[in-house]
């Protein structure tokens, strides 16, 4: 596998930022391309529990607005698209298709609580893949957790086993809306080689 050049690495990681104001438009084709990229990221036993709602219309944004913390309301309402990253606690129902090598569904049969950690962990991974896929497609992102998950679940996932995890604003980021780059831990602070 080839190593990506510095331009690509910058776009995905080093110069990519979390934006607080957005503009532009995102069409259906771009959202389809976004999912077609992120779906290939690995999850345990190919569980693929993430479920995404792309909130774009004024009507859908009105449903989302009451769930947003005050500090996140304006930037989220102005973003061209807000991705609700959720996770399906009944993901195991699709395992006969997604992981046909063995009877993986039986590993997760039983009460929903027994699947929660798997769904949350792997759904979070898929949300991270969404951020990287968006950046790869030239979109800027603003991931956040400042919202009332129970309200989002009631508005968008009522009657399902899907729960909201975090939101990602998508669009063309306004460089004036970002903070100075925050530091990161050094290798020695965060890692060990044994």
N, CA, C and O of each residue as an XYZ file, in Angstrom:
776
protein
N       0.849     -1.174      0.000
C       0.000      0.000      0.000
C       0.898      1.241      0.000
O       1.878      1.303      0.743
N       0.567      2.209     -0.820
C       1.370      3.424     -0.942
C       1.152      4.355      0.245
O       0.066      4.387      0.824
N       2.179      5.104      0.602
C       2.071      6.133      1.634
C       1.481      7.384      0.992
O       1.930      7.807     -0.073
N       0.478      7.977      1.638
C      -0.105      9.211      1.125
C       0.922     10.332      1.182
O       1.785     10.346      2.060
N       0.829     11.268      0.249
C       1.762     12.392      0.271
C       1.357     13.392      1.350
O       0.276     13.292      1.931
N       2.243     14.362      1.611
C       2.001     15.323      2.683
C       0.745     16.154      2.462
O       0.083     16.533      3.428
N       0.407     16.442      1.219
C      -0.811     17.212      0.950
C      -2.042     16.459      1.445
O      -2.920     17.043      2.080
N      -2.101     15.174      1.154
C      -3.239     14.363      1.606
C      -3.242     14.223      3.122
O      -4.295     14.316      3.752
N      -2.079     14.002      3.709
C      -2.004     13.867      5.164
C      -2.396     15.165      5.864
O      -3.047     15.139      6.909
N      -2.001     16.296      5.287
C      -2.425     17.584      5.842
C      -3.941     17.721      5.800
O      -4.562     18.121      6.785
N      -4.536     17.388      4.654
C      -5.983     17.540      4.484
C      -6.759     16.657      5.455
O      -7.802     17.065      5.967
N      -6.267     15.475      5.707
C      -6.960     14.548      6.601
C      -6.685     14.814      8.075
O      -7.567     14.626      8.913
N      -5.452     15.258      8.403
C      -5.057     15.344      9.800
C      -4.425     16.671     10.214
O      -4.995     17.393     11.032
N      -3.274     17.000      9.670
C      -2.431     18.050     10.248
C      -3.000     19.457     10.135
O      -2.876     20.243     11.074
N      -3.612     19.787      9.022
C      -4.173     21.141      8.889
C      -5.694     21.143      8.956
O      -6.305     22.211      8.935
N      -6.313     19.981      9.035
C      -7.776     19.906      9.183
C      -8.149     20.452     10.556
O      -7.446     20.223     11.539
N      -9.243     21.163     10.609
C      -9.652     21.806     11.855
C     -11.132     21.557     12.130
O     -11.869     21.098     11.257
N     -11.556     21.865     13.350
C     -12.959     21.848     13.732
C     -13.488     23.264     13.573
O     -13.020     24.189     14.237
N     -14.466     23.427     12.690
C     -14.994     24.759     12.371
C     -16.254     25.058     13.174
O     -16.980     24.158     13.596
N     -16.489     26.369     13.373
C     -17.649     26.830     14.138
C     -18.651     27.605     13.294
O     -19.726     27.955     13.780
N     -18.312     27.880     12.033
C     -19.246     28.489     11.081
C     -19.039     27.826      9.735
O     -17.923     27.482      9.345
N     -20.160     27.658      9.034
C     -20.125     26.946      7.759
C     -20.940     27.671      6.709
O     -21.831     28.461      7.024
N     -20.621     27.389      5.459
C     -21.407     27.885      4.333
C     -21.404     26.805      3.254
O     -20.875     25.710      3.448
N     -22.003     27.139      2.121
C     -22.014     26.213      0.997
C     -23.242     25.340      0.954
O     -24.176     25.493      1.741
N     -23.214     24.424      0.014
C     -24.288     23.450     -0.158
C     -23.676     22.079     -0.341
O     -22.561     21.947     -0.845
N     -24.408     21.062      0.070
C     -23.966     19.676     -0.105
C     -25.113     18.919     -0.745
O     -26.202     18.830     -0.178
N     -24.868     18.377     -1.922
C     -25.939     17.683     -2.643
C     -26.025     16.210     -2.236
O     -25.151     15.684     -1.547
N     -27.087     15.574     -2.676
C     -27.305     14.163     -2.356
C     -26.149     13.292     -2.829
O     -25.741     12.368     -2.125
N     -25.622     13.576     -4.008
C     -24.538     12.759     -4.562
C     -23.317     12.780     -3.642
O     -22.658     11.757     -3.457
N     -23.022     13.935     -3.073
C     -21.877     14.033     -2.160
C     -22.129     13.234     -0.889
O     -21.215     12.584     -0.383
N     -23.350     13.270     -0.364
C     -23.667     12.492      0.831
C     -23.580     10.995      0.550
O     -23.147     10.222      1.404
N     -23.992     10.590     -0.653
C     -23.849      9.180     -1.039
C     -22.371      8.804     -1.143
O     -21.970      7.740     -0.670
N     -21.559      9.664     -1.756
C     -20.115      9.410     -1.849
C     -19.488      9.318     -0.461
O     -18.628      8.473     -0.213
N     -19.919     10.179      0.425
C     -19.416     10.177      1.788
C     -19.666      8.822      2.455
O     -18.755      8.232      3.036
N     -20.904      8.338      2.367
C     -21.201      7.040      2.972
C     -20.459      5.905      2.263
O     -19.981      4.974      2.911
N     -20.365      5.984      0.948
C     -19.675      4.923      0.200
C     -18.206      4.812      0.583
O     -17.615      3.743      0.436
N     -17.603      5.896      1.072
C     -16.237      5.829      1.582
C     -16.197      5.306      3.013
O     -15.455      4.372      3.316
N     -16.993      5.907      3.890
C     -16.875      5.590      5.311
C     -17.284      4.158      5.627
O     -16.807      3.584      6.607
N     -18.152      3.577      4.822
C     -18.652      2.230      5.142
C     -17.567      1.163      5.099
O     -17.749      0.076      5.648
N     -16.429      1.461      4.447
C     -15.359      0.474      4.323
C     -14.442      0.430      5.532
O     -13.606     -0.469      5.628
N     -14.572      1.372      6.457
C     -13.750      1.330      7.665
C     -14.096      0.107      8.501
O     -15.262     -0.286      8.561
N     -13.105     -0.503      9.147
C     -13.355     -1.751      9.887
C     -14.140     -1.556     11.178
O     -14.006     -0.539     11.859
N     -14.958     -2.548     11.497
C     -15.631     -2.665     12.782
C     -15.520     -4.122     13.227
O     -15.277     -5.002     12.402
N     -15.693     -4.382     14.506
C     -15.600     -5.745     15.037
C     -16.619     -6.645     14.342
O     -17.806     -6.321     14.281
N     -16.154     -7.759     13.827
C     -17.033     -8.727     13.150
C     -17.930     -8.039     12.115
O     -19.052     -8.478     11.862
N     -17.424     -6.966     11.528
C     -18.168     -6.205     10.519
C     -19.551     -5.786     11.019
O     -20.510     -5.758     10.247
N     -19.651     -5.464     12.298
C     -20.942     -5.135     12.914
C     -21.630     -3.956     12.246
O     -22.853     -3.957     12.103
N     -20.878     -2.965     11.843
C     -21.433     -1.795     11.150
C     -22.696     -1.253     11.826
O     -23.735     -1.144     11.176
N     -22.626     -0.911     13.124
C     -23.831     -0.479     13.824
C     -24.205      0.981     13.608
O     -25.299      1.388     13.999
N     -23.340      1.776     13.004
C     -23.646      3.206     12.858
C     -24.832      3.405     11.931
O     -24.991      2.706     10.930
N     -25.654      4.371     12.290
C     -26.763      4.809     11.444
C     -26.659      6.323     11.371
O     -26.426      6.988     12.380
N     -26.831      6.860     10.178
C     -26.608      8.286      9.943
C     -27.884      8.950      9.444
O     -28.571      8.431      8.564
N     -28.182     10.090     10.014
C     -29.257     10.938      9.509
C     -28.587     12.232      9.064
O     -27.945     12.913      9.864
N     -28.738     12.568      7.789
C     -28.178     13.804      7.253
C     -29.281     14.872      7.283
O     -30.192     14.869      6.456
N     -29.175     15.761      8.234
C     -30.177     16.802      8.459
C     -29.819     17.990      7.569
O     -28.805     18.655      7.784
N     -30.659     18.248      6.572
C     -30.363     19.316      5.622
C     -31.533     20.280      5.445
O     -31.322     21.488      5.332
N     -32.733     19.779      5.419
C     -33.888     20.627      5.145
C     -34.196     21.522      6.343
O     -33.824     21.214      7.475
N     -34.876     22.622      6.079
C     -35.289     23.536      7.155
C     -36.194     22.808      8.145
O     -36.101     23.023      9.353
N     -37.060     21.955      7.636
C     -37.975     21.201      8.500
C     -37.210     20.269      9.440
O     -37.511     20.200     10.632
N     -36.230     19.562      8.906
C     -35.438     18.648      9.734
C     -34.602     19.416     10.752
O     -34.442     18.969     11.888
N     -34.067     20.569     10.352
C     -33.285     21.377     11.292
C     -34.162     21.897     12.426
O     -33.697     22.013     13.560
N     -35.422     22.213     12.137
C     -36.349     22.653     13.183
C     -36.578     21.543     14.214
O     -36.750     21.815     15.402
N     -36.579     20.289     13.746
C     -36.712     19.152     14.662
C     -35.477     19.006     15.546
O     -35.577     18.619     16.711
N     -34.317     19.317     14.983
C     -33.061     19.162     15.708
C     -32.803     20.316     16.682
O     -32.230     20.110     17.751
N     -33.217     21.503     16.320
C     -32.865     22.712     17.068
C     -33.142     22.649     18.568
O     -32.272     23.050     19.341
N     -34.310     22.165     19.030
C     -34.571     22.161     20.480
C     -33.609     21.279     21.279
O     -33.493     21.441     22.494
N     -32.930     20.366     20.627
C     -32.014     19.458     21.323
C     -30.615     20.038     21.482
O     -29.802     19.490     22.227
N     -30.320     21.138     20.794
C     -28.967     21.682     20.782
C     -28.691     22.559     21.998
O     -29.543     23.340     22.420
N     -27.480     22.418     22.559
C     -27.050     23.345     23.602
C     -26.968     24.736     22.992
O     -26.707     24.882     21.797
N     -27.188     25.749     23.804
C     -27.206     27.136     23.318
C     -25.946     27.490     22.536
O     -26.033     28.144     21.497
N     -24.783     27.072     23.014
C     -23.529     27.402     22.349
C     -23.339     26.749     20.997
O     -22.471     27.159     20.226
N     -24.132     25.748     20.701
C     -24.010     25.037     19.421
C     -25.138     25.348     18.442
O     -25.112     24.904     17.294
N     -26.117     26.102     18.895
C     -27.328     26.295     18.097
C     -27.062     27.044     16.793
O     -27.419     26.550     15.724
N     -26.447     28.215     16.856
C     -26.287     29.038     15.648
C     -25.428     28.343     14.606
O     -25.783     28.325     13.427
N     -24.296     27.766     15.022
C     -23.416     27.138     14.039
C     -24.055     25.903     13.413
O     -23.829     25.609     12.240
N     -24.845     25.187     14.189
C     -25.481     23.987     13.666
C     -26.636     24.337     12.722
O     -26.811     23.699     11.684
N     -27.405     25.335     13.083
C     -28.514     25.731     12.226
C     -28.031     26.311     10.897
O     -28.748     26.236      9.899
N     -26.834     26.884     10.868
C     -26.334     27.474      9.627
C     -25.512     26.492      8.782
O     -25.210     26.783      7.624
N     -25.153     25.355      9.335
C     -24.377     24.375      8.570
C     -25.230     23.820      7.428
O     -26.420     23.572      7.620
N     -24.649     23.624      6.255
C     -25.419     23.054      5.145
C     -26.039     21.697      5.485
O     -27.174     21.413      5.103
N     -25.282     20.860      6.208
C     -25.772     19.540      6.618
C     -25.240     19.247      8.013
O     -24.096     19.566      8.341
N     -26.090     18.637      8.825
C     -25.674     18.128     10.132
C     -25.859     16.616     10.091
O     -26.963     16.124      9.858
N     -24.782     15.889     10.317
C     -24.875     14.427     10.374
C     -25.127     14.017     11.813
O     -24.333     14.325     12.702
N     -26.232     13.322     12.041
C     -26.464     12.685     13.337
C     -25.829     11.310     13.237
O     -26.247     10.481     12.429
N     -24.821     11.073     14.057
C     -24.165      9.769     14.089
C     -24.818      8.974     15.207
O     -24.667      9.294     16.386
N     -25.540      7.943     14.825
C     -26.208      7.089     15.790
C     -25.647      5.682     15.744
O     -24.789      5.366     14.919
N     -26.140      4.845     16.636
C     -25.716      3.439     16.655
C     -26.943      2.577     16.947
O     -27.779      2.914     17.785
N     -27.024      1.466     16.238
C     -28.167      0.560     16.346
C     -27.837     -0.545     17.337
O     -26.954     -1.367     17.093
N     -28.547     -0.557     18.449
C     -28.301     -1.588     19.457
C     -28.834     -2.955     19.032
O     -28.583     -3.954     19.707
N     -29.555     -3.006     17.935
C     -29.975     -4.288     17.353
C     -29.204     -4.586     16.068
O     -29.725     -5.220     15.151
N     -27.954     -4.118     16.016
C     -27.096     -4.329     14.844
C     -26.952     -5.799     14.489
O     -26.739     -6.144     13.327
N     -27.068     -6.670     15.492
C     -26.827     -8.102     15.273
C     -27.814     -8.735     14.293
O     -27.531     -9.784     13.715
N     -28.966     -8.102     14.106
C     -29.958     -8.635     13.172
C     -29.426     -8.667     11.742
O     -29.893     -9.464     10.929
N     -28.459     -7.814     11.427
C     -27.896     -7.759     10.075
C     -26.620     -8.586      9.932
O     -26.048     -8.638      8.843
N     -26.162     -9.233     11.002
C     -24.918     -9.988     10.922
C     -24.967    -11.206      9.995
O     -23.933    -11.545      9.420
N     -26.105    -11.882      9.818
C     -26.090    -12.970      8.841
C     -25.676    -12.501      7.440
O     -25.073    -13.261      6.682
N     -26.003    -11.251      7.100
C     -25.579    -10.676      5.826
C     -24.166    -10.106      5.916
O     -23.345    -10.336      5.028
N     -23.880     -9.358      6.992
C     -22.609     -8.642      7.103
C     -21.432     -9.532      7.486
O     -20.294     -9.228      7.130
N     -21.682    -10.614      8.199
C     -20.607    -11.499      8.659
C     -21.042    -12.945      8.465
O     -21.285    -13.658      9.438
N     -21.143    -13.386      7.195
C     -21.734    -14.691      6.889
C     -20.832    -15.890      7.179
O     -21.238    -17.032      6.963
N     -19.623    -15.647      7.661
C     -18.654    -16.725      7.867
C     -19.041    -17.681      8.979
O     -18.614    -18.835      9.004
N     -19.858    -17.185      9.900
C     -20.263    -17.979     11.055
C     -21.566    -17.400     11.595
O     -22.048    -16.383     11.095
N     -22.127    -18.029     12.595
C     -23.374    -17.539     13.190
C     -23.073    -16.453     14.222
O     -23.274    -16.656     15.419
N     -22.593    -15.301     13.756
C     -22.227    -14.204     14.659
C     -23.444    -13.594     15.331
O     -23.324    -13.034     16.421
N     -24.608    -13.689     14.712
C     -25.808    -13.134     15.332
C     -26.036    -13.741     16.712
O     -26.430    -13.037     17.642
N     -25.795    -15.030     16.851
C     -26.037    -15.697     18.134
C     -25.109    -15.186     19.238
O     -25.434    -15.317     20.418
N     -23.969    -14.612     18.879
C     -23.060    -14.053     19.880
C     -23.701    -12.886     20.626
O     -23.335    -12.586     21.762
N     -24.664    -12.231     19.970
C     -25.228    -11.005     20.519
C     -26.712    -11.114     20.832
O     -27.335    -10.118     21.200
N     -27.292    -12.306     20.693
C     -28.694    -12.481     21.064
C     -28.857    -12.221     22.557
O     -27.915    -12.382     23.332
N     -30.045    -11.823     22.942
C     -30.301    -11.559     24.352
C     -30.659    -10.098     24.563
O     -30.947     -9.381     23.605
N     -30.643     -9.656     25.811
C     -31.039     -8.278     26.121
C     -30.164     -7.245     25.410
O     -28.970     -7.455     25.200
N     -30.780     -6.144     25.054
C     -30.086     -5.050     24.354
C     -28.877     -4.535     25.126
O     -27.870     -4.155     24.528
N     -28.974     -4.522     26.443
C     -27.872     -3.997     27.244
C     -26.566     -4.741     26.941
O     -25.483     -4.163     27.029
N     -26.674     -6.013     26.587
C     -25.486     -6.806     26.276
C     -24.836     -6.421     24.958
O     -23.705     -6.823     24.684
N     -25.535     -5.649     24.141
C     -24.980     -5.212     22.852
C     -24.549     -3.749     22.868
O     -23.885     -3.283     21.943
N     -24.923     -3.038     23.907
C     -24.686     -1.591     23.934
C     -23.219     -1.224     23.693
O     -22.922     -0.414     22.815
N     -22.308     -1.810     24.460
C     -20.900     -1.429     24.333
C     -20.371     -1.680     22.924
O     -19.630     -0.861     22.380
N     -20.748     -2.804     22.339
C     -20.315     -3.108     20.971
C     -20.866     -2.086     19.984
O     -20.143     -1.594     19.118
N     -22.148     -1.772     20.121
C     -22.782     -0.822     19.207
C     -22.172      0.566     19.358
O     -21.881      1.233     18.365
N     -21.978      0.999     20.602
C     -21.434      2.327     20.851
C     -19.991      2.439     20.356
O     -19.636      3.401     19.675
N     -19.172      1.462     20.698
C     -17.755      1.495     20.321
C     -17.585      1.492     18.808
O     -16.867      2.329     18.261
N     -18.231      0.569     18.138
C     -18.061      0.449     16.691
C     -18.783      1.557     15.932
O     -18.336      1.972     14.863
N     -19.901      2.037     16.483
C     -20.576      3.179     15.876
C     -19.745      4.446     15.981
O     -19.766      5.286     15.082
N     -19.006      4.582     17.093
C     -18.108      5.725     17.254
C     -16.978      5.656     16.235
O     -16.611      6.670     15.641
N     -16.428      4.465     16.034
C     -15.415      4.296     14.986
C     -15.954      4.763     13.641
O     -15.276      5.484     12.910
N     -17.162      4.355     13.321
C     -17.731      4.734     12.030
C     -17.976      6.236     11.938
O     -17.887      6.812     10.854
N     -18.285      6.874     13.068
C     -18.411      8.323     13.066
C     -17.082      8.998     12.768
O     -17.045     10.019     12.081
N     -15.988      8.435     13.281
C     -14.662      8.966     12.968
C     -14.349      8.770     11.486
O     -13.748      9.638     10.853
N     -14.758      7.633     10.940
C     -14.554      7.419      9.498
C     -15.333      8.458      8.698
O     -14.866      8.912      7.653
N     -16.514      8.836      9.178
C     -17.286      9.879      8.498
C     -16.494     11.183      8.431
O     -16.464     11.838      7.389
N     -15.858     11.559      9.531
C     -15.071     12.797      9.558
C     -13.935     12.723      8.548
O     -13.716     13.668      7.790
N     -13.211     11.609      8.532
C     -12.097     11.472      7.591
C     -12.582     11.423      6.144
O     -11.952     12.004      5.261
N     -13.695     10.735      5.894
C     -14.235     10.679      4.535
C     -14.680     12.064      4.082
O     -14.462     12.441      2.931
N     -15.303     12.824      4.982
C     -15.720     14.183      4.637
C     -14.511     15.033      4.265
O     -14.538     15.744      3.260
N     -13.465     14.966      5.058
C     -12.248     15.715      4.753
C     -11.645     15.265      3.419
O     -11.164     16.091      2.643
N     -11.673     13.967      3.158
C     -11.136     13.451      1.891
C     -11.910     13.997      0.699
O     -11.353     14.153     -0.387
N     -13.193     14.286      0.899
C     -14.037     14.829     -0.173
C     -14.027     16.351     -0.213
O     -14.791     16.955     -0.965
N     -13.169     16.977      0.590
C     -13.055     18.431      0.569
C     -14.041     19.166      1.441
O     -14.175     20.384      1.324
N     -14.740     18.453      2.321
C     -15.671     19.091      3.244
C     -14.969     19.378      4.564
O     -14.058     18.652      4.963
N     -15.394     20.431      5.232
C     -14.925     20.717      6.577
C     -15.943     20.166      7.566
O     -17.113     19.976      7.233
N     -15.479     19.914      8.789
C     -16.334     19.273      9.780
C     -16.311     20.027     11.098
O     -15.377     20.768     11.404
N     -17.362     19.814     11.864
C     -17.467     20.344     13.218
C     -18.156     19.320     14.101
O     -19.350     19.451     14.373
N     -17.426     18.291     14.561
C     -18.053     17.295     15.437
C     -18.323     17.868     16.820
O     -17.578     18.719     17.305
N     -19.396     17.394     17.452
C     -19.744     17.917     18.779
C     -20.683     16.972     19.521
O     -21.376     16.142     18.932
N     -20.671     17.139     20.826
C     -21.563     16.361     21.686
C     -22.472     17.260     22.517
O     -23.160     16.773     23.414
N     -22.490     18.540     22.242
C     -23.301     19.485     23.012
C     -24.757     19.483     22.589
O     -25.221     20.424     21.945
N     -25.481     18.432     22.946
C     -26.899     18.325     22.616
C     -27.552     17.347     23.581
O     -26.873     16.590     24.275
N     -28.865     17.373     23.614
C     -29.652     16.476     24.457
C     -29.968     15.222     23.635
O     -30.827     15.244     22.754
N     -29.270     14.146     23.936
C     -29.416     12.913     23.151
C     -30.840     12.354     23.227
O     -31.348     11.824     22.238
N     -31.484     12.468     24.390
C     -32.851     11.945     24.513
C     -33.795     12.681     23.568
O     -34.688     12.064     22.986
N     -33.611     13.989     23.406
C     -34.458     14.750     22.486
C     -34.179     14.374     21.035
O     -35.108     14.259     20.235
N     -32.911     14.184     20.692
C     -32.570     13.759     19.324
C     -33.159     12.386     19.053
O     -33.736     12.156     17.991
N     -33.019     11.475     20.002
C     -33.563     10.129     19.831
C     -35.081     10.165     19.637
O     -35.621      9.446     18.796
N     -35.761     11.000     20.413
C     -37.221     11.102     20.293
C     -37.626     11.691     18.948
O     -38.624     11.274     18.361
N     -36.857     12.657     18.462
C     -37.217     13.330     17.209
C     -36.859     12.520     15.975
O     -37.565     12.590     14.969
N     -35.774     11.751     16.029
C     -35.280     11.099     14.818
C     -35.253      9.572     14.881
O     -35.203      8.924     13.835
N     -35.285      8.977     16.080
C     -35.146      7.522     16.184
C     -36.242      6.871     17.018
O     -36.072      5.748     17.493
N     -37.352      7.557     17.200
C     -38.429      7.024     18.036
C     -38.884      5.656     17.528
O     -39.037      5.445     16.325
N     -39.096      4.735     18.465
C     -39.597      3.406     18.123
C     -38.547      2.484     17.528
O     -38.885      1.424     17.001
N     -37.271      2.870     17.603
C     -36.196      2.033     17.063
C     -35.190      1.715     18.166
O     -35.299      2.215     19.286
N     -34.219      0.884     17.836
C     -33.122      0.571     18.754
C     -31.910      1.453     18.476
O     -30.808      1.157     18.938
N     -32.107      2.532     17.727
C     -31.016      3.443     17.381
C     -30.944      4.558     18.414
O     -31.961      5.126     18.809
N     -29.722      4.859     18.844
C     -29.467      5.932     19.795
C     -28.448      6.890     19.194
O     -27.556      6.467     18.458
N     -28.575      8.175     19.503
C     -27.634      9.162     18.985
C     -26.341      9.139     19.795
O     -26.343      8.884     20.999
N     -25.237      9.411     19.102
C     -23.908      9.400     19.699
C     -23.306     10.807     19.667
O     -23.008     11.381     20.715
N     -23.130     11.357     18.472
C     -22.641     12.727     18.343
C     -23.093     13.308     17.020
O     -23.616     12.597     16.162
N     -22.885     14.617     16.860
C     -23.283     15.332     15.656
C     -22.031     15.812     14.934
O     -21.000     16.062     15.559
N     -22.130     15.938     13.611
C     -21.032     16.485     12.824
C     -21.608     17.498     11.845
O     -22.340     17.136     10.925
N     -21.270     18.781     12.051
C     -21.639     19.795     11.069
C     -20.736     19.635      9.856
O     -19.535     19.398      9.988
N     -21.323     19.765      8.676
C     -20.588     19.582      7.420
C     -20.796     20.792      6.520
O     -21.890     21.354      6.474
N     -19.764     21.188      5.815
C     -19.877     22.280      4.860
C     -18.521     22.864      4.552
O     -17.494     22.207      4.723
N     -18.521     24.089      4.101
C     -17.292     24.841      3.865
C     -17.041     25.664      5.122
O     -17.805     26.578      5.431
N     -15.968     25.339      5.852
C     -15.683     26.004      7.107
C     -15.148     27.411      6.928
O     -14.369     27.682      6.014
N     -15.570     28.299      7.806
C     -15.083     29.675      7.818
C     -13.811     29.723      8.661
O     -13.867     29.498      9.870
N     -12.654     30.014      8.035
C     -11.391     30.036      8.786
C     -11.399     31.011      9.958
O     -10.670     30.806     10.929
N     -12.206     32.063      9.889
C     -12.282     33.027     10.992
C     -12.972     32.440     12.219
O     -12.932     33.042     13.291
N     -13.605     31.272     12.081
C     -14.377     30.700     13.185
C     -13.588     29.701     14.024
O     -14.111     29.167     15.002
N     -12.336     29.443     13.654
C     -11.574     28.439     14.403
C     -10.727     29.103     15.484
O     -10.339     30.265     15.365
N     -10.455     28.357     16.522
C      -9.575     28.803     17.595
C      -8.135     28.517     17.195
O      -7.880     27.782     16.241
N      -7.190     29.105     17.936
C      -5.793     28.737     17.724
C      -5.645     27.238     17.928
O      -6.362     26.631     18.723
N      -4.713     26.658     17.205
C      -4.501     25.218     17.276
C      -4.138     24.811     18.705
O      -3.182     25.334     19.278
N      -4.892     23.887     19.271
C      -4.604     23.387     20.614
C      -3.482     22.362     20.543
O      -3.324     21.681     19.529
N      -2.702     22.247     21.615
C      -1.601     21.283     21.598
C      -2.111     19.846     21.655
O      -3.263     19.586     22.002
N      -1.232     18.937     21.311
C      -1.491     17.505     21.436
C      -0.394     16.903     22.301
O       0.684     17.480     22.441
N      -0.668     15.760     22.871
C       0.339     15.067     23.668
C       1.465     14.566     22.769
O       1.240     14.205     21.613
N       2.662     14.548     23.308
C       3.795     14.001     22.556
C       3.699     12.481     22.532
O       2.924     11.876     23.273
N       4.496     11.892     21.673
C       4.551     10.431     21.602
C       4.861      9.838     22.984
O       4.197      8.894     23.412
N       5.857     10.380     23.677
C       6.247      9.830     24.965
C       5.192      9.985     26.035
O       5.143      9.193     26.976
N       4.341     10.998     25.907
C       3.264     11.182     26.871
C       2.096     10.228     26.626
O       1.390      9.855     27.563
N       1.895      9.840     25.384
C       0.705      9.063     25.023
C       0.983      7.618     24.656
O       0.056      6.810     24.589
N       2.236      7.279     24.418
C       2.544      5.957     23.846
C       3.658      5.248     24.596
O       4.491      5.870     25.255
N       3.646      3.934     24.476
C       4.751      3.106     24.932
C       5.024      2.062     23.866
O       4.090      1.552     23.247
N       6.255      1.746     23.648
C       6.640      0.635     22.770
C       7.245     -0.426     23.668
O       8.238     -0.171     24.349
N       6.662     -1.600     23.675
C       7.126     -2.689     24.553
C       7.804     -3.778     23.749
O       8.258     -4.772     24.316
